């Protein structure tokens, strides 16, 4: 009986050696890395040798070994998350600052800008966004250059006040000393 047992063990070892190249190929297909594949084959062989008593002679040894290998691979994935080394410089170029704050700032600006009187809004838009000189803005709006400068200055001041102090007063109260309906020459301070 002891001789029969040692023949089974020897036969098991021989079959295992014969399957090793196929185990490595399968491990390479799973891991796509030579070193990791070698480690997986080694772990599979160790598990198979330790669990040899659960293998039933006469059944498909290759299928049994491939199942062990697959299970080892899955267990390895569960134990550690795959990582990719990233150069710090590359990571910094790929990352973006949070956009939520920019959206909030823009929403606050649009709200404050909407509270400006129409004449100041127009003057600020033409000067800041379009980059037009004061005399061109004056020709476009039909007012003097002094009025254009005043509207831009007052518009910027009002925007700053609205944004920094969280001003929530209605538009007509923002304008200093001028009725909202008046629009025109340099005598008006809008």
Backbone torsions as a table, in degrees:
resi	resn	phi	psi	omega
1	UNK	NA	-38.6	178.8
2	UNK	-65.7	-37.2	178.4
3	UNK	-66.7	-37.5	179.1
4	UNK	-66.1	-39.1	179.3
5	UNK	-65.8	-42.9	180.0
6	UNK	-68.1	-32.3	175.6
7	UNK	-65.6	-39.8	177.8
8	UNK	-63.2	-42.0	179.4
9	UNK	-64.8	-45.9	178.7
10	UNK	-61.0	-43.0	179.5
11	UNK	-63.2	-42.4	178.2
12	UNK	-59.7	-46.1	-179.7
13	UNK	-63.3	-41.8	-180.0
14	UNK	-64.0	-45.4	179.1
15	UNK	-64.4	-39.2	178.9
16	UNK	-62.5	-45.0	177.9
17	UNK	-60.8	-39.5	-178.5
18	UNK	-67.3	-29.4	-177.6
19	UNK	-87.4	-13.8	-176.5
20	UNK	-51.0	-46.2	179.0
21	UNK	-59.8	-38.7	178.6
22	UNK	-68.7	-36.8	176.7
23	UNK	-62.8	-39.3	179.6
24	UNK	-66.2	-42.6	178.8
25	UNK	-61.0	-44.4	179.1
26	UNK	-64.4	-40.8	178.7
27	UNK	-63.1	-40.4	177.0
28	UNK	-63.1	-39.1	179.7
29	UNK	-67.2	-30.8	178.6
30	UNK	-77.7	-46.3	-171.9
31	UNK	-93.1	-30.1	-176.0
32	UNK	59.1	31.1	179.0
33	UNK	-150.0	127.7	-174.9
34	UNK	-61.2	-47.7	-177.9
35	UNK	-64.5	-43.4	179.0
36	UNK	-65.8	-35.3	178.2
37	UNK	-65.7	-43.4	177.8
38	UNK	-61.3	-42.0	178.2
39	UNK	-63.6	-40.1	179.7
40	UNK	-66.1	-40.9	177.4
41	UNK	-62.9	-44.1	179.6
42	UNK	-61.3	-45.6	178.5
43	UNK	-62.2	-37.7	179.3
44	UNK	-64.9	-45.1	-179.3
45	UNK	-64.2	-42.9	179.1
46	UNK	-61.5	-45.3	178.0
47	UNK	-61.7	-42.6	-178.9
48	UNK	-64.6	-42.8	179.5
49	UNK	-65.9	-41.0	178.8
50	UNK	-68.8	-31.5	-178.3
51	UNK	-102.9	18.1	-177.5
52	UNK	-54.0	-35.3	-178.1
53	UNK	-64.5	-22.0	-179.9
54	UNK	-85.8	-11.8	177.2
55	UNK	-78.1	134.7	179.6
56	UNK	-98.4	114.2	179.2
57	UNK	-55.3	143.9	-178.3
58	UNK	94.9	-12.9	176.0
59	UNK	-94.4	179.0	-174.4
60	UNK	-79.4	103.3	-179.5
61	UNK	-65.7	-40.6	-178.6
62	UNK	-60.4	-45.5	179.6
63	UNK	-61.7	-40.9	179.2
64	UNK	-61.9	-44.3	-179.5
65	UNK	-67.9	-41.0	179.3
66	UNK	-64.5	-36.0	177.6
67	UNK	-66.6	-42.6	177.1
68	UNK	-59.1	-46.1	-178.3
69	UNK	-62.6	-45.3	178.9
70	UNK	-60.5	-44.8	179.2
71	UNK	-64.0	-38.7	176.9
72	UNK	-63.6	-42.6	179.5
73	UNK	-61.5	-47.7	180.0
74	UNK	-63.3	-41.4	177.8
75	UNK	-61.5	-40.3	177.7
76	UNK	-62.9	-39.3	177.8
77	UNK	-64.7	-38.6	-179.8
78	UNK	-69.2	-33.9	-178.0
79	UNK	-71.7	-37.9	-177.3
80	UNK	-134.7	140.5	178.1
81	UNK	-84.0	138.4	178.7
82	UNK	-64.8	137.2	179.3
83	UNK	-121.9	153.4	177.6
84	UNK	-124.0	124.2	178.6
85	UNK	-67.3	128.3	-179.8
86	UNK	-121.6	129.5	175.8
87	UNK	-64.7	136.9	-177.6
88	UNK	-57.3	-41.7	-179.2
89	UNK	-62.7	-42.6	179.0
90	UNK	-65.7	-43.1	-179.4
91	UNK	-61.5	-39.4	179.7
92	UNK	-66.9	-36.1	178.3
93	UNK	-70.7	-31.9	-177.8
94	UNK	-80.4	-26.8	-177.6
95	UNK	-79.6	152.4	178.6
96	UNK	-127.2	147.5	176.1
97	UNK	-67.3	157.7	179.5
98	UNK	-60.9	136.4	-176.3
99	UNK	-92.0	-13.1	-176.7
100	UNK	-60.4	-44.7	-177.9
101	UNK	-64.3	-40.5	178.5
102	UNK	-61.4	-40.2	179.0
103	UNK	-64.6	-40.5	178.2
104	UNK	-65.9	-42.6	179.1
105	UNK	-62.3	-43.8	-179.5
106	UNK	-64.7	-40.8	178.7
107	UNK	-62.5	-42.5	178.3
108	UNK	-64.0	-40.9	179.9
109	UNK	-64.3	-46.2	-178.9
110	UNK	-62.0	-40.1	177.9
111	UNK	-63.2	-46.9	179.7
112	UNK	-65.3	-41.0	-179.4
113	UNK	-63.4	-36.5	178.6
114	UNK	-67.3	-20.2	179.5
115	UNK	-84.1	-10.0	177.7
116	UNK	-71.5	150.4	173.3
117	UNK	-61.0	149.1	-177.0
118	UNK	-55.0	-36.8	-178.5
119	UNK	-67.6	-39.7	178.5
120	UNK	-70.4	-40.9	177.8
121	UNK	-57.4	-47.4	-178.3
122	UNK	-62.6	-45.7	-178.7
123	UNK	-62.9	-44.2	179.9
124	UNK	-65.0	-43.8	178.7
125	UNK	-59.0	-49.3	-177.3
126	UNK	-65.7	-37.1	-178.4
127	UNK	-78.0	-47.0	-172.2
128	UNK	-85.3	-51.1	-176.6
129	UNK	-78.6	-44.5	-178.3
130	UNK	-84.0	-22.7	178.9
131	UNK	72.7	26.3	-178.5
132	UNK	-78.2	145.7	176.0
133	UNK	-71.8	159.5	-175.4
134	UNK	-58.7	-40.8	-177.7
135	UNK	-65.3	-35.5	177.6
136	UNK	-68.8	-39.8	177.3
137	UNK	-63.2	-42.0	178.5
138	UNK	-60.9	-43.9	177.2
139	UNK	-63.2	-41.7	-178.2
140	UNK	-65.3	-39.9	-176.2
141	UNK	-95.9	-10.1	177.9
142	UNK	78.4	28.8	178.7
143	UNK	-128.6	168.4	-179.6
144	UNK	-74.2	163.6	178.8
145	UNK	-62.6	-35.9	178.2
146	UNK	-62.6	-38.8	178.7
147	UNK	-68.5	-38.8	178.0
148	UNK	-60.9	-47.0	179.7
149	UNK	-61.2	-42.0	179.8
150	UNK	-63.3	-45.3	-179.8
151	UNK	-62.4	-42.1	180.0
152	UNK	-65.9	-45.0	-179.1
153	UNK	-62.9	-47.7	-179.6
154	UNK	-66.4	-36.5	178.5
155	UNK	-64.4	-43.4	178.2
156	UNK	-65.6	-42.5	178.6
157	UNK	-61.8	-44.0	-179.4
158	UNK	-65.0	-41.4	177.7
159	UNK	-60.9	-45.5	179.8
160	UNK	-60.7	-44.7	-179.9
161	UNK	-63.1	-44.3	-179.6
162	UNK	-63.3	-41.4	-176.8
163	UNK	-76.6	-39.0	-177.1
164	UNK	-80.2	-36.3	-176.2
165	UNK	-100.0	-3.4	-178.3
166	UNK	65.8	36.7	-177.6
167	UNK	-55.5	129.8	-180.0
168	UNK	-124.1	10.5	-179.4
169	UNK	-69.8	154.3	178.3
170	UNK	-63.0	159.3	-175.2
171	UNK	-55.3	-42.8	-175.0
172	UNK	-63.6	-27.2	-180.0
173	UNK	-82.8	-16.0	179.7
174	UNK	-73.2	-38.4	-178.8
175	UNK	-68.4	134.0	-174.3
176	UNK	-93.2	107.2	171.3
177	UNK	74.3	14.4	-178.0
178	UNK	-129.5	137.1	177.0
179	UNK	-71.3	145.2	-175.3
180	UNK	-64.1	-25.7	-175.7
181	UNK	-77.6	-27.9	-176.1
182	UNK	-71.6	134.4	-179.3
183	UNK	-151.3	131.4	177.1
184	UNK	157.6	-109.2	-166.1
185	UNK	-85.3	-178.5	-174.7
186	UNK	-71.6	-14.4	-179.6
187	UNK	-69.6	-25.2	178.5
188	UNK	-86.7	140.2	179.8
189	UNK	-103.6	81.1	177.4
190	UNK	-121.1	NA	NA
